[in-house]
């Protein structure tokens, strides 16, 4: 490994570029991912599929140091890995940040600080329990493209979705429909269905489900806008995901928001698979409301504290249907006079004291995000996911001349503007067997029925070498599955 990296470094004629990784990659600005990979390969005098290409891009990745802030499990630590097939001392190939992000190293320290406190922790220390989450809202706002006063950290995603819809979904006999994708995440589907029933309407009549065209896997933006145009007189709310969990499709939230609001519809987004994954501009886009979890790309651990957004234009016109003590103005909250001084906007939707032990891991993660920007992360993400796509196409595309050759089909849009870092893969062989063989080889990904493996190289901590190792492991897994 050290010899290989040394050779890669020697391929650069200007040694100053090694001290400035971004400068080395700037020479490829404006190129497609394919052109970048092939020009790096030409620079190194090696095939584009060579591990040297991955090593070069890792060596010149300006974000590579961020990986050091996370705990990457070793292969030997994985319960289903097979030490007869792989070296257990190596880092696992962790490509499941779309489901559960890696643990930041500072989590343990922050948790221990809180566990060592007594009752005075309510008002003292770096994270006073009575307002610990408030200290993180500016960091979170940067991730989702909002003003700090438009963001609150509270509850879980589905709880927040219900609280927000109770206020934003105000159906009438004429306008009662909610637009959502046909294969929305189950929590969203259930929440929408129950909110419709709560208001006395029939989900069969009031849920307007968006479906791809026959033979296609993803929704076309023009079809979404066309439905809004044709059905807007009956639509109260457009409620979509930012990134579709199954296909990995990134919706054009700006265009959808503008089109829906022009027709008098309110717009909300579930950003569970978008926050920390893609660049968001909730304030600039004028989105009415949004909510998201924090344990996927935001790395706060399963069940971590969730986020909510209400645009400032709505802060005095939309009020919570349910109120609690934590929605009271902090300056007078502890006067205990039972006269509610409701905080404007999303802050007034708080109900209860947030668990400080859930604040700690989110703080640890957001501090890492604050070491860079979503713009820079997104730039790496496009290259990293594009590199994965390139190698899959190189090795595993369907070949009509070899009908028996196993192949992989990517159902996620190829256009980088229509996806985040996740690629959803379908196989020409039973998916369960491939998944099991990948697990044996130290690959951490996830399988979603009926036929998809979701692979997510996260720019915050994944490397180009992770991607190359995955491709090698995938080849072994597919070959074994065919036996």
DOZAKE-32106 format. One record per residue (C-alpha): residue in three letters; x, y, z; residue number from 1. Coordinates in steps of 0.5 Angstrom, whole numbers. Layout:
roke  px  py  pz  tortor
ALA  X  Y  Z  NUM $
...
This chain:
roke  px  py  pz  tortor
UNK  0  0  0  1 $
UNK  5  5  2  2 $
UNK  9  3  -4  3 $
UNK  3  4  -9  4 $
UNK  2  11  -6  5 $
UNK  9  13  -6  6 $
UNK  8  12  -14  7 $
UNK  2  15  -14  8 $
UNK  5  21  -11  9 $
UNK  11  21  -16  10 $
UNK  6  22  -22  11 $
UNK  5  29  -20  12 $
UNK  10  34  -23  13 $
UNK  9  40  -18  14 $
UNK  10  37  -11  15 $
UNK  7  43  -8  16 $
UNK  0  40  -10  17 $
UNK  1  35  -5  18 $
UNK  1  40  0  19 $
UNK  -6  43  -3  20 $
UNK  -10  37  -5  21 $
UNK  -16  41  -8  22 $
UNK  -11  45  -12  23 $
UNK  -9  38  -15  24 $
UNK  -16  36  -17  25 $
UNK  -18  43  -19  26 $
UNK  -14  41  -26  27 $
UNK  -20  37  -27  28 $
UNK  -25  42  -26  29 $
UNK  -31  42  -31  30 $
UNK  -30  35  -33  31 $
UNK  -35  29  -32  32 $
UNK  -34  24  -27  33 $
UNK  -32  19  -33  34 $
UNK  -27  24  -36  35 $
UNK  -24  26  -29  36 $
UNK  -23  18  -28  37 $
UNK  -20  17  -35  38 $
UNK  -15  23  -34  39 $
UNK  -13  21  -28  40 $
UNK  -11  14  -30  41 $
UNK  -8  17  -36  42 $
UNK  -4  21  -31  43 $
UNK  -2  15  -28  44 $
UNK  -1  11  -34  45 $
UNK  -6  5  -31  46 $
UNK  -13  3  -33  47 $
UNK  -19  7  -30  48 $
UNK  -21  1  -26  49 $
UNK  -14  1  -23  50 $
UNK  -14  2  -15  51 $
UNK  -8  7  -17  52 $
UNK  -14  12  -19  53 $
UNK  -18  11  -12  54 $
UNK  -11  12  -9  55 $
UNK  -10  18  -13  56 $
UNK  -16  21  -11  57 $
UNK  -16  20  -4  58 $
UNK  -9  23  -3  59 $
UNK  -12  29  -6  60 $
UNK  -18  29  -3  61 $
UNK  -19  36  1  62 $
UNK  -24  32  6  63 $
UNK  -20  26  7  64 $
UNK  -18  28  14  65 $
UNK  -26  28  16  66 $
UNK  -26  21  17  67 $
UNK  -21  21  23  68 $
UNK  -27  24  27  69 $
UNK  -31  17  26  70 $
UNK  -31  10  29  71 $
UNK  -30  6  23  72 $
UNK  -31  -2  25  73 $
UNK  -26  -7  23  74 $
UNK  -28  -13  19  75 $
UNK  -27  -17  25  76 $
UNK  -32  -13  29  77 $
UNK  -38  -15  24  78 $
UNK  -42  -21  27  79 $
UNK  -43  -24  20  80 $
UNK  -36  -23  17  81 $
UNK  -32  -29  15  82 $
UNK  -25  -29  17  83 $
UNK  -23  -34  12  84 $
UNK  -25  -30  6  85 $
UNK  -22  -23  9  86 $
UNK  -17  -20  13  87 $
UNK  -21  -18  19  88 $
UNK  -16  -12  21  89 $
UNK  -18  -8  16  90 $
UNK  -23  -3  16  91 $
UNK  -30  -5  14  92 $
UNK  -33  -2  8  93 $
UNK  -38  2  11  94 $
UNK  -43  4  5  95 $
UNK  -50  5  9  96 $
UNK  -50  12  12  97 $
UNK  -56  13  8  98 $
UNK  -59  8  14  99 $
UNK  -55  9  20  100 $
UNK  -49  14  20  101 $
UNK  -42  12  23  102 $
UNK  -41  14  30  103 $
UNK  -37  21  31  104 $
UNK  -31  20  36  105 $
UNK  -33  25  41  106 $
UNK  -40  22  43  107 $
UNK  -37  18  48  108 $
UNK  -33  24  51  109 $
UNK  -40  28  51  110 $
UNK  -44  23  54  111 $
UNK  -39  22  60  112 $
UNK  -39  29  61  113 $
UNK  -47  29  62  114 $
UNK  -47  23  66  115 $
UNK  -42  26  71  116 $
UNK  -46  32  72  117 $
UNK  -51  32  78  118 $
UNK  -58  36  78  119 $
UNK  -54  43  77  120 $
UNK  -53  40  70  121 $
UNK  -60  43  68  122 $
UNK  -57  50  68  123 $
UNK  -50  50  68  124 $
UNK  -44  47  64  125 $
UNK  -43  47  56  126 $
UNK  -50  44  55  127 $
UNK  -55  46  60  128 $
UNK  -60  41  60  129 $
UNK  -66  46  60  130 $
UNK  -63  49  53  131 $
UNK  -58  44  50  132 $
UNK  -61  43  44  133 $
UNK  -62  51  42  134 $
UNK  -54  51  42  135 $
UNK  -54  47  36  136 $
UNK  -59  50  32  137 $
UNK  -55  55  28  138 $
UNK  -50  49  26  139 $
UNK  -56  45  24  140 $
UNK  -59  51  20  141 $
UNK  -53  51  16  142 $
UNK  -54  44  14  143 $
UNK  -61  45  11  144 $
UNK  -60  52  8  145 $
UNK  -64  56  14  146 $
UNK  -64  61  19  147 $
UNK  -63  59  26  148 $
UNK  -70  62  28  149 $
UNK  -73  57  23  150 $
UNK  -70  51  26  151 $
UNK  -72  47  32  152 $
UNK  -69  40  34  153 $
UNK  -74  36  38  154 $
UNK  -78  29  38  155 $
UNK  -77  24  33  156 $
UNK  -79  25  25  157 $
UNK  -86  22  25  158 $
UNK  -88  26  31  159 $
UNK  -85  32  28  160 $
UNK  -89  31  22  161 $
UNK  -95  30  25  162 $
UNK  -94  36  29  163 $
UNK  -93  40  23  164 $
UNK  -99  37  19  165 $
UNK  -104  39  25  166 $
UNK  -102  46  23  167 $
UNK  -101  46  16  168 $
UNK  -106  41  13  169 $
UNK  -113  45  14  170 $
UNK  -117  41  9  171 $
UNK  -124  44  6  172 $
UNK  -129  41  2  173 $
UNK  -126  44  -4  174 $
UNK  -118  43  -2  175 $
UNK  -117  36  2  176 $
UNK  -112  32  -2  177 $
UNK  -105  31  0  178 $
UNK  -100  30  -6  179 $
UNK  -94  24  -4  180 $
UNK  -90  19  -8  181 $
UNK  -93  12  -9  182 $
UNK  -88  9  -5  183 $
UNK  -87  14  0  184 $
UNK  -83  11  6  185 $
UNK  -88  8  11  186 $
UNK  -88  13  16  187 $
UNK  -90  18  11  188 $
UNK  -95  14  8  189 $
UNK  -98  12  15  190 $
UNK  -98  20  18  191 $
UNK  -101  22  12  192 $
UNK  -107  17  12  193 $
UNK  -108  18  19  194 $
UNK  -108  26  18  195 $
UNK  -113  25  13  196 $
UNK  -118  21  17  197 $
UNK  -117  25  23  198 $
UNK  -120  31  19  199 $
UNK  -126  27  17  200 $
UNK  -124  25  10  201 $
UNK  -122  19  6  202 $
UNK  -115  17  4  203 $
UNK  -118  13  -2  204 $
UNK  -120  20  -4  205 $
UNK  -115  25  -1  206 $
UNK  -109  22  -2  207 $
UNK  -106  23  -9  208 $
UNK  -100  18  -10  209 $
UNK  -95  20  -16  210 $
UNK  -93  14  -20  211 $
UNK  -87  13  -25  212 $
UNK  -89  12  -32  213 $
UNK  -90  5  -34  214 $
UNK  -83  1  -35  215 $
UNK  -79  7  -31  216 $
UNK  -77  7  -24  217 $
UNK  -77  14  -22  218 $
UNK  -81  20  -22  219 $
UNK  -80  25  -28  220 $
UNK  -80  33  -25  221 $
UNK  -85  35  -31  222 $
UNK  -90  29  -29  223 $
UNK  -90  32  -22  224 $
UNK  -91  39  -24  225 $
UNK  -96  37  -29  226 $
UNK  -100  33  -23  227 $
UNK  -100  40  -19  228 $
UNK  -102  44  -25  229 $
UNK  -108  39  -26  230 $
UNK  -110  38  -19  231 $
UNK  -108  44  -15  232 $
UNK  -116  46  -14  233 $
UNK  -117  40  -10  234 $
UNK  -110  40  -7  235 $
UNK  -109  43  0  236 $
UNK  -101  40  1  237 $
UNK  -96  37  -3  238 $
UNK  -92  33  2  239 $
UNK  -86  29  -1  240 $
UNK  -79  27  1  241 $
UNK  -73  30  -1  242 $
UNK  -69  24  -3  243 $
UNK  -73  18  -5  244 $
UNK  -71  13  0  245 $
UNK  -72  7  -5  246 $
UNK  -69  9  -11  247 $
UNK  -65  15  -9  248 $
UNK  -68  20  -13  249 $
UNK  -67  27  -11  250 $
UNK  -73  31  -12  251 $
UNK  -73  38  -15  252 $
UNK  -75  42  -9  253 $
UNK  -74  49  -11  254 $
UNK  -79  47  -18  255 $
UNK  -84  43  -14  256 $
UNK  -85  49  -8  257 $
UNK  -85  54  -13  258 $
UNK  -90  51  -18  259 $
UNK  -95  48  -12  260 $
UNK  -95  55  -8  261 $
UNK  -96  59  -15  262 $
UNK  -103  55  -15  263 $
UNK  -104  56  -7  264 $
UNK  -102  49  -4  265 $
UNK  -97  49  2  266 $
UNK  -91  45  1  267 $
UNK  -87  40  6  268 $
UNK  -82  36  5  269 $
UNK  -79  30  9  270 $
UNK  -72  31  9  271 $
UNK  -69  24  12  272 $
UNK  -65  22  6  273 $
UNK  -63  29  4  274 $
UNK  -61  33  11  275 $
UNK  -53  32  11  276 $
UNK  -53  29  4  277 $
UNK  -55  34  -1  278 $
UNK  -55  42  -1  279 $
UNK  -61  44  1  280 $
UNK  -64  52  1  281 $
UNK  -70  51  5  282 $
UNK  -70  59  6  283 $
UNK  -69  61  -1  284 $
UNK  -73  56  -4  285 $
UNK  -79  58  1  286 $
UNK  -81  51  3  287 $
UNK  -87  52  8  288 $
UNK  -84  47  13  289 $
UNK  -80  41  13  290 $
UNK  -78  35  18  291 $
UNK  -72  30  18  292 $
UNK  -69  25  23  293 $
UNK  -61  26  25  294 $
UNK  -59  18  25  295 $
UNK  -57  17  17  296 $
UNK  -53  22  14  297 $
UNK  -53  26  21  298 $
UNK  -50  21  25  299 $
UNK  -53  22  31  300 $
UNK  -55  14  33  301 $
UNK  -61  11  32  302 $
UNK  -67  14  35  303 $
UNK  -63  21  35  304 $
UNK  -66  28  36  305 $
UNK  -70  30  30  306 $
UNK  -71  37  26  307 $
UNK  -76  41  24  308 $
UNK  -77  47  20  309 $
UNK  -82  53  19  310 $
UNK  -80  58  14  311 $
UNK  -80  65  17  312 $
UNK  -86  68  13  313 $
UNK  -90  63  17  314 $
UNK  -88  64  24  315 $
UNK  -94  69  26  316 $
UNK  -99  66  21  317 $
UNK  -98  58  23  318 $
UNK  -99  56  30  319 $
UNK  -98  49  34  320 $
UNK  -105  46  35  321 $
UNK  -102  42  41  322 $
UNK  -97  46  46  323 $
UNK  -93  45  51  324 $
UNK  -88  48  56  325 $
UNK  -82  48  52  326 $
UNK  -86  52  47  327 $
UNK  -86  58  52  328 $
UNK  -81  63  51  329 $
UNK  -75  61  55  330 $
UNK  -74  68  58  331 $
UNK  -80  67  62  332 $
UNK  -81  59  62  333 $
UNK  -79  58  69  334 $
UNK  -84  63  72  335 $
UNK  -89  58  72  336 $
UNK  -95  62  72  337 $
UNK  -99  58  67  338 $
UNK  -100  64  62  339 $
UNK  -97  61  55  340 $
UNK  -92  66  52  341 $
UNK  -91  62  45  342 $
UNK  -85  63  42  343 $
UNK  -86  65  34  344 $
UNK  -85  60  29  345 $
UNK  -82  53  29  346 $
UNK  -80  54  36  347 $
UNK  -87  54  39  348 $
UNK  -88  47  37  349 $
UNK  -83  44  42  350 $
UNK  -87  40  47  351 $
UNK  -82  38  52  352 $
UNK  -75  38  55  353 $
UNK  -70  34  50  354 $
UNK  -66  28  52  355 $
UNK  -59  31  53  356 $
UNK  -56  24  52  357 $
UNK  -59  25  45  358 $
UNK  -56  32  44  359 $
UNK  -49  30  45  360 $
UNK  -48  25  39  361 $
UNK  -52  30  35  362 $
UNK  -47  36  37  363 $
UNK  -41  31  36  364 $
UNK  -43  30  29  365 $
UNK  -45  37  27  366 $
UNK  -39  40  29  367 $
UNK  -35  35  24  368 $
UNK  -40  38  19  369 $
UNK  -38  45  21  370 $
UNK  -31  44  19  371 $
UNK  -33  44  12  372 $
UNK  -39  46  8  373 $
UNK  -45  43  5  374 $
UNK  -42  46  -2  375 $
UNK  -36  42  -1  376 $
UNK  -39  36  1  377 $
UNK  -43  36  -5  378 $
UNK  -38  37  -10  379 $
UNK  -34  31  -7  380 $
UNK  -40  27  -7  381 $
UNK  -42  28  -14  382 $
UNK  -35  25  -16  383 $
UNK  -35  19  -11  384 $
UNK  -42  17  -13  385 $
UNK  -40  18  -20  386 $
UNK  -34  14  -19  387 $
UNK  -38  8  -16  388 $
UNK  -43  9  -22  389 $
UNK  -37  8  -27  390 $
UNK  -34  2  -24  391 $
UNK  -41  -1  -24  392 $
UNK  -42  0  -31  393 $
UNK  -35  -2  -33  394 $
UNK  -35  -9  -30  395 $
UNK  -43  -11  -29  396 $
UNK  -47  -8  -34  397 $
UNK  -51  -12  -38  398 $
UNK  -48  -15  -44  399 $
UNK  -53  -17  -50  400 $
UNK  -47  -22  -53  401 $
UNK  -46  -25  -46  402 $
UNK  -53  -27  -44  403 $
UNK  -51  -31  -38  404 $
UNK  -46  -26  -35  405 $
UNK  -49  -23  -29  406 $
UNK  -50  -16  -29  407 $
UNK  -52  -10  -25  408 $
UNK  -58  -5  -26  409 $
UNK  -58  2  -23  410 $
UNK  -65  5  -22  411 $
UNK  -62  11  -19  412 $
UNK  -62  17  -24  413 $
UNK  -55  18  -27  414 $
UNK  -56  25  -27  415 $
UNK  -52  28  -21  416 $
UNK  -57  33  -20  417 $
UNK  -63  28  -19  418 $
UNK  -59  24  -14  419 $
UNK  -55  24  -7  420 $
UNK  -50  20  -6  421 $
UNK  -54  13  -6  422 $
UNK  -54  8  -12  423 $
UNK  -60  3  -11  424 $
UNK  -58  -3  -15  425 $
UNK  -62  -9  -18  426 $
UNK  -59  -16  -20  427 $
UNK  -60  -21  -25  428 $
UNK  -59  -26  -19  429 $
UNK  -62  -27  -13  430 $
UNK  -61  -21  -9  431 $
UNK  -61  -25  -2  432 $
UNK  -55  -29  -4  433 $
UNK  -51  -23  -6  434 $
UNK  -52  -19  0  435 $
UNK  -50  -25  5  436 $
UNK  -44  -26  1  437 $
UNK  -42  -18  1  438 $
UNK  -43  -19  9  439 $
UNK  -38  -24  9  440 $
UNK  -33  -20  6  441 $
UNK  -34  -14  11  442 $
UNK  -39  -10  7  443 $
UNK  -44  -6  11  444 $
UNK  -50  -4  6  445 $
UNK  -57  -5  6  446 $
UNK  -62  -9  2  447 $
UNK  -69  -7  1  448 $
UNK  -75  -11  -2  449 $
UNK  -77  -13  -7  450 $
UNK  -70  -13  -11  451 $
UNK  -65  -7  -9  452 $
UNK  -59  -6  -5  453 $
UNK  -57  1  -3  454 $
UNK  -50  3  -3  455 $
UNK  -48  10  0  456 $
UNK  -41  13  -1  457 $
UNK  -42  18  4  458 $
UNK  -37  24  3  459 $
UNK  -36  26  10  460 $
UNK  -32  19  12  461 $
UNK  -32  15  6  462 $
UNK  -26  14  1  463 $
UNK  -25  13  -6  464 $
UNK  -21  6  -4  465 $
UNK  -28  4  0  466 $
UNK  -31  5  -7  467 $
UNK  -26  1  -10  468 $
UNK  -26  -5  -5  469 $
UNK  -33  -5  -5  470 $
UNK  -33  -6  -13  471 $
UNK  -28  -12  -12  472 $
UNK  -32  -15  -6  473 $
UNK  -38  -15  -11  474 $
UNK  -35  -19  -16  475 $
UNK  -33  -24  -11  476 $
UNK  -40  -24  -8  477 $
UNK  -43  -25  -15  478 $
UNK  -39  -30  -17  479 $
UNK  -40  -34  -11  480 $
UNK  -47  -33  -12  481 $
UNK  -47  -36  -19  482 $
UNK  -44  -43  -17  483 $
